[in-house]
Amino acid sequence: MTLTAIEIKELIKKKIPDAIIEIEDIRGDNNHYHAKIKSKSFKGLSKIKQHQLVYKALGAHMGSTLHALMLTTKEI
């Protein structure tokens, strides 16, 4: 079982409600995604902390139902 782009968006939105999210299925296999996320929640955070915030939103899905996720994060 894998996560769809919509499910990934929903999980991120639960933890980062103001996020503007674009998700691309980079291999067309519903298992390798590139997520571009903009949020005020990233203000003052390093890229590492921004990515950790996103990974926390995805929880146990990373490495199981979600195999690969490339992140691009930006403060708005």
Buried (B, 14 or more C-beta within 10 A) or exposed (E): EBBEBEBBBEBBEEBBEEBEBEBEBEEEEBBBBBBBBBBEBBEEBEEEEBBEBBBEBBEEBBEEBBBEBEBEBEEE
